[in-house]
């Protein structure tokens, strides 16, 4: 489990942000219908390399298994 302020790395198999680091901005509440899947809102310091002039992807939602500490 990650906490607000933690720096995490997105797993390499992610097409858009694989291998990049981000800061956890919010831990989303568990939704009983989805089981025990923990999700996080993370903030990146720069746009993804595929969209270098876009600020659209500075904040993303990731599941816990998609991130590494």
Secondary structure, DSSP 4 states (H G I P E B T S, - for coil): ---TT-EEEE-TT-TTTTT-EEEEEEEPPP-GGG-S--EEEEE-SS--GGGTT--TTSEEEEEGGGEE-
